[in-house]
Amino acid sequence: MGRFLNVLRSWLVMVSVIAMGNTIQSFRDHSFLSEKLYTGTPEFVNGLQARTFGIWTLLTSIIRCACAVDIQNKTLYHITLWTFVLALGHFMSEAFIYKTAPLTIGVMAPLIVAGKKFSNFIIIFLENSEICRISGLCHSTGVYSE
């Protein structure tokens, strides 16, 4: 399990760095969003929406990076899991319900990353929960141990 956690930590750092780049791009030029993500209705993308997206992306980046540093923190782990759930929900609803983000590479990449990481987080959560119940090795703080 230790190696899997290290791979997950490295992946979280990489995703955080990419998100930082998307944050900067959202603040520099809002056409980035209409050209790469929300291509179904580019007229809906404006500076305010781009900056809001940038702040949301920055927040998720900080949370994910913090989790990579302290992946044993159960609360931070769960919050990080929710960042992927929200991202998956957002991009799926924009693609399938609102039709503002057709399935282009700009939308598929976040969907794949969010889906993959969500499943990884759930696997680790379930494996650690079972280990905790059977062995009694977990601390009362609820820390995920290797």
C-alpha positions in Angstrom: 0.0 0.0 0.0 2.9 2.4 0.7 4.0 2.4 -3.0 0.4 3.1 -4.2 0.2 6.0 -1.8 3.5 7.4 -3.0 2.2 7.2 -6.6 -1.0 8.9 -5.6 1.0 11.6 -3.9 3.1 12.2 -6.9 0.0 12.3 -9.1 -1.6 14.8 -6.8 1.4 17.1 -7.1 1.4 16.8 -10.9 -2.4 17.6 -11.1 -1.9 20.5 -8.7 0.9 22.0 -10.9 -1.3 21.7 -14.0 -4.2 23.3 -12.2 -1.9 26.2 -11.2 -1.2 26.7 -14.9 -4.9 26.6 -15.7 -5.5 29.2 -12.9 -3.0 31.6 -14.4 -4.4 31.1 -17.9 -8.0 31.8 -16.6 -6.8 35.1 -15.2 -4.8 36.1 -18.2 -7.2 35.4 -21.0 -10.8 34.2 -20.6 -10.9 33.1 -24.2 -8.9 30.0 -23.0 -12.1 28.7 -21.4 -14.2 29.3 -24.5 -11.6 27.7 -26.8 -10.7 24.7 -24.7 -13.6 23.8 -22.4 -16.9 25.6 -22.9 -16.9 25.3 -26.7 -20.6 24.6 -26.9 -21.6 28.0 -25.8 -18.5 30.3 -25.9 -20.7 33.4 -25.7 -21.4 32.4 -22.0 -17.7 32.7 -21.1 -16.7 36.1 -19.8 -14.0 37.6 -17.6 -16.0 37.1 -14.4 -16.8 33.5 -15.2 -13.1 32.8 -16.1 -11.8 34.4 -12.9 -14.4 32.4 -10.8 -13.2 29.2 -12.6 -9.6 30.3 -11.9 -10.3 30.7 -8.1 -12.1 27.3 -8.0 -9.1 25.7 -9.8 -6.6 27.4 -7.5 -8.5 26.2 -4.4 -8.6 22.6 -5.6 -4.9 22.8 -6.5 -4.0 24.0 -3.0 -6.1 21.3 -1.4 -4.7 18.5 -3.6 -1.1 19.7 -3.0 -1.7 19.8 0.8 -3.1 16.3 0.6 0.0 15.1 -1.3 2.2 16.5 1.5 0.0 15.1 4.3 -1.9 12.2 2.8 -2.2 10.5 6.2 -4.6 13.3 7.3 -8.0 11.7 7.1 -10.0 15.0 7.0 -7.7 16.4 4.3 -8.0 13.1 2.4 -11.8 13.3 2.4 -11.8 17.0 1.3 -9.4 16.1 -1.5 -11.7 13.2 -2.6 -14.6 15.7 -2.7 -12.6 18.0 -5.0 -12.5 15.2 -7.5 -16.2 14.4 -7.0 -17.1 18.1 -7.6 -14.9 18.3 -10.7 -16.4 15.2 -12.1 -19.9 16.4 -11.4 -19.2 19.8 -12.9 -17.7 18.6 -16.1 -20.3 15.9 -16.6 -23.2 18.3 -16.0 -21.7 20.9 -18.4 -21.2 18.2 -21.0 -24.4 16.2 -20.7 -27.0 18.4 -19.1 -26.2 22.0 -20.1 -24.4 21.2 -23.3 -21.9 24.0 -22.8 -18.9 21.7 -22.9 -19.0 19.1 -25.7 -16.7 16.1 -25.3 -13.5 17.5 -26.7 -10.0 16.8 -25.4 -10.3 19.9 -23.2 -13.3 18.3 -21.4 -12.3 14.7 -21.6 -8.9 15.3 -19.8 -10.5 16.6 -16.6 -13.2 13.9 -16.7 -10.6 11.2 -17.0 -8.4 12.6 -14.3 -11.3 13.2 -11.9 -12.8 9.8 -12.5 -9.5 8.0 -12.2 -8.5 9.8 -9.0 -11.9 9.4 -7.5 -11.7 5.6 -8.0 -8.1 5.5 -6.6 -9.2 7.5 -3.5 -12.2 5.2 -3.0 -10.0 2.1 -3.3 -7.6 3.4 -0.7 -10.4 4.5 1.6 -12.1 1.1 1.4 -8.9 -0.9 1.8 -7.8 1.2 4.8 -11.2 1.0 6.4 -11.2 -2.8 6.1 -7.7 -3.0 7.5 -8.7 -0.7 10.4 -11.7 -2.8 11.3 -10.0 -6.2 11.1 -6.6 -5.3 12.6 -7.5 -2.5 15.0 -4.2 -0.8 14.0 -5.6 2.6 13.2 -5.1 5.4 15.7 -8.1 7.1 17.2 -7.3 10.1 15.0 -8.4 8.2 12.0 -5.1 8.5 10.2 -4.6 6.3 7.2 -1.6 4.2 8.0 0.6 2.2 5.6 
